[in-house]
Amino acid sequence: MASSFDQYQKRKLISSYFSVVISIALVLFLLGCLGLLVLNAKKVADHFKEQVVVTIYLNESAKDVEIKQLEKSLTMAAYTKATEYVSKEEAAELMKAETGEDFMDFVGYNPLQNSIDVYLKADYVTNETLDGITEELANKKFIEEIRYDNDLVELMNDNVKKITFWVLILSALFTLIAVLLINSSIRLAVYSKRFIIKTMQMVGATKSFIRRPFISKSVQLGIIGAVVALIGMGIVLYYLNETFPELQLLQNPVLIGGLFLGIFLVGILITWISTFIATQRFLNLKTDQLYY
């Protein structure tokens, strides 16, 4: 009978520990994923900004020397990430591939123009910079027109500012929620042993002596939960890097390593503090208060 009861208690204890580990792991995993989002938010925003194209259309009278000089000056400019010369023939082939029809069969000639596509560095994708580029190139006679999506650039910059603000707010809020959830799990685990705590105290054990095994066990559970969370984060990071290689999510291993270390330490720190507070609370309660 006693053996059966002991086995029941052991299973109950293991189930309690398992619940705490899962709670810690899930919370730290979500917190870590949010940290990955914060670290890579600028990189993602920069990626989309750098897809904005400034197209410079050239006159038919433009000479090869002038075009090459323009390309060279644009390539050397501080705001340029890449340039691409698109001949009217290449433009016609691209349009044919997109529409599935050869428009020149109807028109009888190629009405398109030679052009240079300029891709800007993310920091320079602003209306002010684009206006400055347009003004700088406007006096060249062999340039007929400069086009870019002004509304898209303005909308993109506004959205990036809004998203960055809300990501920071959510990060702070989620960190608070993470602390509260882990604290609640630890408190419930300690609550189930409140009578043991009081019994040890009544036979003369010091508070530090009583707290030590609880803190030690909770820190162990925090480490296990953190390791599980880090494994999950690693899988997510690997999948995202394989799916979106252009984002280069693993380009800065120091920051990624710092985030993983931070999540690991957070798991230990929160469990240590929560256990200390929880045990201290029950140590300070009177015996008749343990039943409420």
C-alpha positions, 0 to 999 in steps of 0.5 A: 500500500505504501509502495503504491502511494509512493509511486503515485506521489512520484508520478504526481511530482514528475507530472508537476515538473513536466508541466513547469518545464513545458510552461517555461519552454513555451514562454521562452520559445515565444520570447526568443522568436520575438527576439529574433523578430526584433533583431531582424526587423531592420534587415527585413525592412531593408530588404523590401526597401532595396527592391524599390527601383529608380528607372532612368529612361534614355533617349535614342540619341544617347551615345554608348560613352554617355551611357557607360559614364552614367552607369559608372557614376551611378555605381560609385554613388554612395546611395547605389546598391546596384545598377542594371542596364536594360536595352529596349530589346531586353525590355521587349523580351521581358514584357513578352514573357510577362504578358505571353504575347508579342506586342511588336506583332501588333505595333510593328516596331519596338516603342520601348526605350533603353533604360538603367535600373538603379537599386538604392541602399535601404538608408537612402530610400526616402523621398528626399534622396530620390528627389535629389537624384532626380534633380541631379540627373535632370540636366543631362540631355540624353536622359528622357525621364526618371521614374520611381514609385513615390507613393510606395516609398512614402507608404513603406517608410511610414509603415516601417516606423509604425511596425518598429514602434509596435514591435518594441511595445509588444516586446516589452509587453510579452516580456512582462507576460513571460515573467508572470507566466513562469512565476505562476508556474513556479508558485504553483509548484511551490504551493503544493509543498507549502506544508513541507516548508512549514514542517521543516521550519517548525523543526528548526530549519533555517529559511536559507536551508529550506529555500536551497533545494527548492531554488536548486530544483527550479533552476534545473527545471529552468535550464531544461526549459531554456534548452528545449526553447533554444532547440525550438528557436534553432529549428525555426531560425534554420527553416527561415534561413533556408526559406528566405536566404536573401534575408541572411538571418545568420549573417551576424552570429554574434547577435544570434549567439547573444540572443540565445545566451540571453534566453538561457539566462532569462530562464535561470534568472526568472525561475530563481527569483520566482522560487525565492519569492514563492518560498519566502511567502510561505515561510512568512505565513502562519500555520493556519494561513496555509489552508487558504 
